[in-house]
Amino acid sequence: MIVGTAGHIDHGKSALVRALTGIDPDRLKEEKERGITIELGFAHLLLPSGTLAGIIDVPGHEKFVRTMVAGAAGIDIVMLVVAADEGVMPQTREHLDICRLLSVREGLVALTKCDKVDADWAALQEEEVRGFVRGTFLGDAPVVRVSAVTGEGLEDLVAALDGIASRVQGKDPGLFFRLPADRSFSMKGFGTVVTGTITGGTVRTGEEVQVLPGGPVARVRGLQVHGGQAEISSAGTRTAVNLQGVEKESVPRGSVLCHPRTLSPTRAADAHIEYLPLAPKPLKNRARASFHAGTSSSLAKVLLYGAAEIPPGGSGYARIDLDEEIVLMGGDRFILRGFSPLENFGYTIGGGRIVNPYPPRRKGAWRAVPEALPRLTSPEPADRVLAAIEEAGRKGLGARDAAVVAGVGLAASVTQIERLFSAGKIQGDAGGGRYWHASTVEETGKECVRALSGLHDRFPDREGFPREEVAAQLHGGADPELVSLSVSTHAETGKSGDLYFLLARKPVSVELSSPLAKTIAGKIRETGLSALSKAELADALRPGDRKEFDRTLEALVKGGGALRVKELFFDPGAIVALKEKLVSFLEKKGEITVPEFKDLAGGLSRKYVIPLLEHFDLSKVTLRIGDKRVLRKGM
């Protein structure tokens, strides 16, 4: 469980942490000289119930709100600090809004520096604070009067924290492991150490982790939790990770540790935005802002869906295009900050929730909110997984990416996909690695029927078309597996082997015992290894119906009566006999040159020799090494 401070500069946040824990969170020389917190500070506190709480102390100065957001992103309980001698100030307001936008749901108010005021003034300030938090998530929270100097109220404060901690729901250990780095440094004899709060999953000593975006894969040399060695650390825990063979510069604040092949960075995300009421003007489409999520930040462009602007106090859906890559999951909270301060407040203008970290391209789609986006905010995991697969369209989603978009663990994603598949709401490929929404399969099937009709128009003599050729006809293309699924749902389509066709358009099959078929097959046998091309066969046989000749020749190839190598048509029996001679030669000699193969084949010209050698290469009989061939293993 993580407790985070919040509040205006010089209201006694660090002094309160020091008084509660005996640990000084201000570790920098400049912090001690100036008497203000600049960087995040860390401590821990053992509560009476036995719960060990990590404490993050954030800076209160307006210049360091970006750092405050990085610290607040992982907290479970906020300790809003208000000095009794000053009361509510601009960063008090901004920090409370940041915590609300980051979906912090539990906390209390510490009314500090009560040793500097009399009881009447403290009571007046407490009343003001209660009015300030009314209507927020701290509306019914305890307000505890304390003094870090005299120790007044510290026991009451600890007891209040313990009571809140008992009802806090922990972070999900079933999610993918993710640790947003808030600090990295080098320790002599240990190497690079990265600290942060694990927001999901579990990490163990000895495992491999990847630094994203764009960082190396490294092994976890050791773990520390609250200053003690640990073999394992889970979601919701402040953790120091000792990485082997990585420089600290490779893991700056804003990077993320995760297990390899689980998460991917993104430069765009669909989101639901809450725009603060204090904003002086509406949030316009294509507005620029500073985006903060976890410990990461980037400049961003906000592209609104279905609206030209969001009024102060309003909300809406948008695509956020990021200047820098950031690692995100569905359900992540974020903050938007402007470039000029709001009156008596700060630069924070809003925030919200990531709806889809991998949004599809939407050509000219800003006129309306995409149908699946509201369903991606559903409290039901099944609804979110289904909406994620729907959003993916023809691209489809595997269980891993569906988990990332829906904001659930891999096991939960697999379970929901199995249920949705059984209910017929999604369909999957043969290997179960990718899934499509039923509506996507249906719409793709209709387009495949149109594509097959066009192919039959262009190639009326062909018996059918491979799925790859059908996929190439679709606007934007499609996965061949999706084509197979989609075509199979339509009664007017058929399949023969690997070929798809419209039942009403399939050519009449060729009878291989017909006089023409026998004539062509006889000519091919006669030529043996001195094969003829289609044009040469036609010139030799002079068929009355050239189209019938073409169909019959294709049928002979498919039926095994002829073997096509490049543009030449060989007698299959002659090829089998040549293969046996070639294998026997290679078993004795070990290798064969082009001239040697020419002699083996009875003095054929290069017109036949080179295509035949390439045929045996493709057939996995031989392997070309320079100008020679050797026998492949297993022959």
N, C-alpha and C positions, 0 to 999 in steps of 0.2 A: 504494500500500500504506500502511495506517495502523497505527502502533504506539501503544498506549495504556498509560499507567501505571495501576497499581492498588495499593492498600495503605493502611495505617493512617496517621493524621495524624502529621506530624513524623518520618516515616521516611526523608525525603530524596528524595522523588520529583522535586520541582521543581529541587533542587540537582543531581540526576543529569542531568536534561534539559539544564540550563544547562551542565554540564561536557561533555556529549556534543556539543552543538550550538553553544554560544556564544550562544544566545538565551535571554533570561530569560522564562519563561512566565508569571510573576506580573506582570501589567500594572497592577493596581489599586493605588492609594495605600494602601488599608486592608490589602491583602495584604502589602505591603512593611513597613508599620508593625507588623502583628501577627505576621508571619513564618509565616503559614499561607496555603494556597491556598483561595480562596473560589469563584472562577469557573474555568471551563475555560481552560487555557492552551494555546498552540499553538507548535510549532517544526517544523523539518524537518532531515533528516540525509541526506547523500549517502553511501550504503554503498559498500564497496570494489568491488562488482560493477557499480556504476553505477546501482543502484536508488535512486530518491529516495523516502525514507520520510517521510510526514507523522507528526508526533508530537502526541498529545493528552495533556495533563497534567491529571489530575482531582484534585479535593479529597479529602482523606482523612478529614476530620472527619465524624462521624456526622450532624451537622445538614445536611451538604451532599451526602448520598448521592444525593438526587434529581438534583443536578447531575452527580454521577459517572455515574449511569445514562445521562444524556443524552450524555455523552462516550463511554461504553463501547459505545453502540449501533452505532457505525460502525467499530469497530476490527477489524483482521485478526490482529494479534499483541498479546498482553498482556505487559507487563513488570511482573511482580508484585514490588513493592519491599518488602523486609523489613529493618529495621534490625538490625545485628548486636548492638547493645547492648540491644535490647528483645525481639527475637524476634517470634513470631506473636502478634498482638493481635486484638481483636474485629473491627475493620474489615478486617483482613487476611482473616479468614474470610468476612465478608459480601461483600467485593469479589470474592473467588474464586468464591463461589457465584453472584454476579450474572453474572460472565463466563461461567460454565458454562451458566446458564439462557439467556443471550443467544447461546449456540452459538458462542462463541469456541473455536477448536480448536487454536490454536498459541500458544506463548509460552515464556517463561523466567522464572527468579527472579533478581533482582538483590539480593544480600546487601550492603546499603549500610553506610556508617559503619564500615568495617573498620579505619579508622585509630584508632578509639576503643577497640578491644579487642585482646587479644593473639591469637596464632595458635591457641592451644588453645581459647579461647572461641569464636573464629570457626568452628573445626571443629565444635564442639559445636552451635552455632546452625545450621550447614549441615545437620548430621544431623537436627536437629529439623525444619527446613524440609522436608527430603526425606520425613520421616515424615508431615508435614502434607499434602503434595501427593500422597502415594501413593494410587492409585486414582482420581485425577482426570485431566483432560486434560493436566496438567503433571507427571504421574507420571514420565515419562522425560525431562523438559525439563532443560536445563542450569541449574545453580545457579552464578552467577558472583559471586565476591567482588570488591567495588569500593569505592572511596573517591572522592567528588566533590572532596575537599580535596586529596589527594595525587596523584590520577589513577590510582591502583592499579586494575588490571583493566579499564580503559575500553576498551583495544584488544581484549581478549578478549570484552568485552560486545558491541562493534560486530561482531566476527567472528561471534559466535553469532547476532546478529540477522540478519546477512547470510545465514547458512546456513539459518535458518528461512524468511527471505523467499523463498528460491529455490524452496521447495515450497508456498508459499501460493497457493491458487487465487484469482484476482481476482474481483471482483463482476461480474455479468452486464451488459455494455453493451447487450444486446438487450432488457432490461426497460424499462418506461416510465421516463422521466427523473423522478427524485425526489431532492430535497435537503432533508432535515429541517434547519430553521434552528436553530443553537445560539447565534447572536449576530447582531444587526443594529445598525448605527450610521450616523451621517452623517459624510461627509468634505467639507470645504469645496471647492467647485469640482467635486465628483463627485456628490453626493447620497447616496442610501441604498445601503449595502453590506450584503449578507447573506452570512454564512459558514456552512459546514457541510460534511459529507462526502456526496458523491453516492453513494447506495446502489443506483442502477440507471440505465441509459441514458446519454445524452449531451446536453450543452447547448452552444450556439454563440452567439457574439456576434451580436446583431441579431435573435435569435428572441424570440417572445413566450412568457412564462411566466405562470402563474397562482399566486396565493397562496391556499392553502387552510388551514383552512376559511373560506369566506366573504370572502376577500380579493379585491383587484383583479387585473386582467390588466395586465402591464407588459412593456416591452421591455428586453432585456438590453443595457445600454450598454457593458459591458466585463466581462472575466473576469480573475482573477488566480489563479495556482496557485503556491504556495510563494513568494509575493512577486514573481513575474514575470508580465508580461502574456501572455494566451493567447487564441486565437481559439476554442478548443474545450476542453472538459473532460469526462471520462468517469467511469464508475462506479469507486468506490474511491479517489477523489482529493479531498483537502481543497481547497475552492474558495471564493473570494470572488466574489460576483456583484453587480455594480453595476447597480442597477435605475433606470430612467428614470421620473420622475414619480410616485414612491411615497414616502410618509413612512415613516420607520423604525418608527413606532408601528403601522403596518399589517402589519409582519412580525415579530411577537414570537417568542421562543423557543417551539418547539412547533408553529409553522406549517410548512407544507411548500411548496416551490416545485416545480411540475410543468408540463408542457405542457398547454395548455387542452384540455378534453374528453377527458382520459385517465383521471384518477382522481377519485373522489368521497369526501367525508368520510362517516363512519358513526357512529351512536350505539349500535351493537351489533355483536358479533362472536362466532362460535362458535370455541372454542379447546380445545386440549389442555393441561391444567394439571399441573405437577409441584409437589407440596407438600413443603416441606423437612422433613427428619427432626427438626430442632431445635424445630419448632413444638410448643408444650405441649399443644395440644388439636386435635381434628379441624377441618377446614374445612367448615363447615355450609352447606347449601343456603341461598341468599339472603343469604350473608354480604357485608358491605361491606368494601372494600379500596381501596387506592390503586393505580391502573393506570398503568404507564409503558411506552411504546413509542417507539423513536427518541428524539426530544427532546421528545415530547408526554407529557402526564400528565392524568389525570382520576380523580375518585372513581368507583367502580363497584360494581355489585351482581353477585355471582356466582351464577348459577342452574345447579345441577348437573344433568346428564343421567344418569338411571338409577341414582342413588344419593342417599341423604340426607346423606352426608358423605364427605370424603376423609380418611383417617387420616394422621398424620405420616409422611412418607416415601412416601406413595402418589401416585397420579395418576388423572386422569379427564377426561372431556369436560364442557364447560360452555358456556353462553351468558353472555357478559359484557355487561351493560347499562351504558353509559357515561353519566355526567352531562354530558360535553362531547363535541362532535364531534372525531374524530381520523381522520387519513388512514391507512389500513391496506391491506396486501396479504396474500394467502395466503402462509404461510411466515414472516411477520414474527415476531420474538421479542419477548417482553414480560416485565416484572417486576411482581409483586404485592407490595405492602408493607402491613403492618398498622399499627395505631395505638398499639401499645405494644411496647417492645423485647424481643427474645428474650434469654435469659440469656447473657451473655458473647458477644453477637453484635450484632444490630441489628434493624431493623424489617422487613427483607425476609423474607417468608414463603413465597415461591414464584415461579413464572413459567411460561413455556411458549411455545407456538407458536400463532399465529393459523391457524385451519383454514378459516374462511369469513368474510370481512369484510362480506358482505351476506347474513346468514342470513335464511331465510324465516320468516314467522310460524308458530309451532308451538302450536296450541291444545291445552293440556293434555298436552304432549309430554314433560314432565319425567320420566315414568316409565321411559323407555327411551332409549338412545343412538340417534340417527337413523342409519339404515343407511349412508348415504353418508359420514358424518364420518370413519371410519377410512380409507376409500379416498382422502379428500382429503389424507391424510398420506403417501400412497404416494411412493416415490422416482421413479416413472415419470410423466412429464408427461401421457401419454395417459390414464392412470388418473385423474389429478387433473382434467383437463379434462372427462372423461366424468362424474365424480362431481359436478363443479360444475354441469353441465347437468342432471343428475338432481336435485340439490338445488333447482334453480330451479323445478321443477315446471311448472305451466301458464304461469308467467310467461315461461319460456324465457330464454335468454342469447344475446347477440351475442358475437362473437369478442373484443371489447374487455373486456367484463365477465368472460368466461370466463378471459381472461389474468390479470385482477386476482385472481380467486378462486383460480385454480390456481397463482399465483405464477410465471408465465412471461411471456416477451415476446409482443408481438402477432403477430410472424411465426411463432413456435412454436405459438401458439394456433390460428392459421389452418391451419397444417400438420396439427396433430392433429385439428382439426375435419373437414378434408377426408378424412382417413383413417377417422375414425369414421363419417362420412356414407357413404363407399364401403362400409364394412363393415355398414351397416344398423343401427348402434347408436344413431344419432340421425337426426332428420329436420329439414329446414329449410323456412322460408317461401319464397315464390316469388322474393323479392329476395335471399335468402341473408343476411339481416340478423339473423335470430333462429333459434335451434335448440332442439329439445325432445328429451328422452330417449325412446327407442322405447317404454318402458313407460308413459310419460306419454301418448304418442299413443294407445297401445292402450286405456288406462283411460278417456281422454277420449272415444274413439270409442264405447265401451260406453255412456257416459253420454249421448252425443249420440243414440244409437239410442233410449234411453229418452225423451229430450227430444222427438225427432221423433214417437214414438208418442203422447206426451201432446198435442202440437200437432195431430196428425191427429185425435185424439179431440175436441178443442175446435173444430177447423175442418175438418170432414170434406169440405167442398166445395172446399177450396183444393188446387191442384195440387202445391204445395211451399212451402218456407219459406227465406228468405235466411239466410245463415250468421250474420248479426248477431242475428237473432231466435232462432236455435238457441242461440247463445252466451249470450244473456240468460237462458235456461232453466237453465243449469248452475249448480251451487252455487258461489258466489264468482265467477261469470262466467268468461270465457275469451277469449283473443285470437281474432278471427274466422279468422285464418290457421291457427291450431291446429285450429279446427273443420273447416276445409276438409281439412287433412291427415288428421285423425282419422276423419272420415266416409268418406273415400275408401278406408280400409283394411277396410271392412265390406261384405261381398257383398250384404247385405240392403238396402243403401241405393242410391239413384240420384240423378242430377243432370240437370236440364234448364235450360240457361241459367245463371242465378244462383240457382236454386231447388234445394233438397235435399228428398228425400222417401224414405219407405220403399216399396220396390217393391210390397209386398203391400197398401199402403194408398193408392196414388196413384189419384185419381178417374179415371174413364173420360174421355178427352179429348172435347171438344165439337166436333161437326162444323159448321164455319162455313157450310156450304152447306145446312144444315137449314132447314126452313120457318120455325122460330122465329127463327133467326139472321137470315134474310133480312127477316123482319117488323120486328125491332128495328132493323136497319141502315137499312131504308127509312124508319122513323119518325124516326131521327136525321138522315138526309139531308133529310127534309121540314122539320124544324124549323130547319135551318141554323145561324145564329148565335144564334137564340133557343132555346138548348139547354134540355133538360129534365133533372131529377134522376132518380135511379133510381126513387124513389117515384112521380114524375110519369109516367115511362115506363110503369111497371107499371099505374098507374091508366088510362092511355090505351089500353094494349094488353090489359089484363085477361087475363094468361096463366093457363092451367089449373094449371100446376105452378110455384109461385113459386121453389123451389130451382133448378129447371131454368132458369128465367128468369135468376136471379142468375148461375149458372155460364156461361150463354151470353153475357150482357153482359160478364162478365170476360174471356171468351175473345175477344170482339170487340175489346176494348181492347188485349189482348196481340197480337192478330193485325193490328192497324192499321185495323180497321173502324170504330172509334170513338176519340175522343180525350177523356180525362177531364181536366177542369180544375176543381180543387176538387171540388165535388159534382155538377158539371154534365157532360153527355156531348155533345160537339160532333161535327159532321161534319168529318173531317179535310180534305176537299176545300175546305170553306168557310174553314177556318183558314188553309190554304195561300194561298188567294186574298186573304184579309185581310192576311196577312203581306206579300204582294207590294205591296199598296196602301200599307201602312205604311212599308215600306222606301223606296218611291218618294217618298212625302211627305217623309220625313226627309232624303233626299238633296237635295231641293229646298229645304226650309225649315230644316233643321238641328235642329229640336226640335218637340215636339208636347205640347199640354196635354190634360188629361182631356176637356174639352168638344170640342176639335178631333178627338180620337180617336173620341168618341161620334158626331160627324157623319160621320167617315170610315167608321164601321161601320154607317151607315144609320139613325142615331138610336136605337140600343139603349139600354136602361135601365142604370142603374148596377149592377143585379143581374148583368149580363153584362160591362159595360165594365171594372170593376175586376179581376175574375178574369182577363179576357183580357189586360189590361195586365201583370198580375203573371206570367202565363204567358209573355209575350214577354220579360219581364225574366229569368225563370228559364231560358228557352231561349237566352239570350245574344244575342237580337236587339236589345234596347234596354237602356239604362242609365238608371236613375232618378236625377235630380239635382233635389232639392227636389220641386216639383209638376209637373215636366216630364220628358219622356223624350228621350234622344238616341240616335243610332244607334251601336252598339258598333263598335269598330275590327275590321276583318276581314270585316264584312258586305258 
